[in-house]
């Protein structure tokens, strides 16, 4: 099979499905094609993001995978706003270790203007040292988005999570189109976009392909690909994840790289589980990861993350913006 090596060669949906169905013994050719694009646009560097859960739990939405959803019985910590000491301390870590970005996440779908003003004030403080910040937040009004932009926020995360067809199987309290409309508004205002999905929720390979084609249309600066970590107390707690072999997960990341060669391809949740022992291959495809956890789930420590990247033959340290 021919794998495109530049952004001017389009992949059809049938070709994308062929990639996901590729025999494992042909995987080396796919990885090499993805690696050529990775090095062309991203070099040898792995960007590390630190994620802070700013508002935890008590969400009104019923997303099946999420420990913070209204239907979740997961025993998580719940709070309206994280202590400033934690928020600013994490921001200092990003600066101290020259990490690429501080990601902050807030549970919920709609926010009062007063909440956004309070968040904007904290962003101004964190931006004093030029820290790059991405905010994962629900549906903003255009006014609220402008407030955050004027505070110095330049990137917002809003994941599609899956395909349009499959989305009602994991969430019914808002629609897929609302997510698309929100992303279009944010992009029109001038935000960089971070948007990706979750693999392993029961979707078909066709759903994965359709999601990536939707993302290609949006053309985000960053594409986080999460691999399901079934959380006790959520609707997907007993989800069968046996199909999430390292080989299949690699195919998904390779397809994302081939379809969105200039975007940061981030291996997000599940990295420590599904790619354990496969880090050298992972970093030939993905150029971005999280360290120190995923909102309500733990993750690899900063020091261990640095070591993993270096042992794989890549570099993690970047200049602060």
CORKA-V95063 format. One line per field, one symbol per residue. phi: phi as a letter, one per 20 degrees, with the letter a starting at -180 (. if undefined). psi: psi as a letter, one per 40 degrees, with the letter a starting at -180 (. if undefined). burial: # if it has 16 or more other C-alpha atoms within 10 Angstrom, else .. A space follows every 10 residues. Layout:
phi = ???
psi = ???
burial = ???
//
This chain:
phi = .edfdbfede defffffgff egfffdffff fffffffgff dcmdededdd ddefcdmlee edgfeefeff efdfedfcbf bffggfffff fffgffelff adecdcfodc cfgffffffg fffgffefem ffccdebfee ffffffgfff fofdccebff mbeffegffd bcebdffffg fffffffffo ffddbbbcdo eofeffffff fffffffflf fccededgdf dgodfdgdff dffefgffff ffffffffec feffddeegn gfeedfncff fgffdedbbe cmoclddfbf fgfffgffff fendddfcff f
psi = ihhieieehi hidddddddd ehideedddd dddddddddd deaeihhhih hhgdhhafie ifhdeheeid eiehgihhid hiiddddddd ddddddefid ihhhhhiidi iidddddddd ddddddedee hhhhhhibhi iddddddddd eehehhhhid daiddedeee heeiiddddd ddddddddde iihhhaahhe eeiidddddd ddddddddgi dhghhihhgh hheidedehh edegiddddd dddddddddg deihhhhbie dedeehefdd ddeediehii ifigceiiah iddddddddd deeiidhihi .
burial = ..####.... #...###.## .#....#..# ########.. .#.####### #########. ########## ##.#...... ......##.# ##.##..### ########.. #....#..## ..##.#.... ########## #..######. ########## ####.##..# .....#..## .##.###... ########## ###.###### ######.### ########## #.#####.#. .....##### ########## ########## ##.##...## ########## ######..## .#..##.##. ...###...# .
//
